[in-house]
């Protein structure tokens, strides 16, 4: 039974996290070397950490204000362990002299959805079925935290905050801006291009704020263009796609590199995805679908396209695969 048909789950008390020493992390990341760097986000850098027991984890250095780092750890440690999240494993007890915090999470070898849509290396673009499969899993992930009691609002949904595990399943990460419930002091925050234009004061915050951001991600996923791209007119993917939908020019929405629908069934499924995305980015929050409805719509699109949402795939960027191989050799050689 999926989480969408189950009773709403309550947040758990903040669980105890494993405490790592800074020396352990220095050793596991080769001194936070460039070779171990997995990526840089809006709030810090993430490194591959390989330990003597053969485990691979991700260590995030957060040189951001303490509130962001503390908030992410507090929110993640209050959430049940979930296959929809990049779960937190532990943290470094002490803060560095520079004020850096380090949190340790599961390692996601598939990289980010951003890398899938906008790869920095040559190769064929993801096909339509892969895009739809990732979209569905990401929708399920967001719906799972909205279904908690009280709901958790991510407030920074974007492709770089959706990671892929070894089976290609999407998981949410970066909870630095997340809130539990609807706190009165939650002033607008997020990333330009994904931030709900209706969210202008704390009282405007709702689960539909995340729904808007997810709609932008859907449009980015099917079109292959960035949320804000000055090479297009209009620069906003929301306004650009709205004009094409209004004109019935659906064929112009697909990624020009390839990866659009390849048969009649996929064309029908793709139309369903576009319509869901259009509802998600609607100007009136009350008119947007809840995430569990988005999940149902994407599942229906998957059935129309004729594939199983449970099918596994292996998409691991060459750079990340290389880093993982270096780490594996390191354990075999005894560090």
Secondary structure, DSSP 8 states (H G I E B T S, - for coil): --TTSS---B-------EEE-HHHHHHHTTTT-GGGEEEE-SS-EEEEEE-TTS-EEEEEEE-S-HHHHHHHHHHHHHS---TTB--EEEEESS--TT--EEEEEE--TT-BHHHHHS-SS------HHHHHHHHHHHHHHHHHHHTSBS-EE-S--SGGGEEE-TT--EEE---TT-EES--TT----S-TTTS-TT--SGGG-SHHHHHHHHHHHHHHHHH---SB-TTSSSSBHHHHHHHHHHTT-GGGGS-TTS-S--SHHHHHHHHHHHHHHHHHT-SSGGGS--HHHHHHHHHHHHHHHT--TT-------HHHHHHHHHHHHHHHTT-
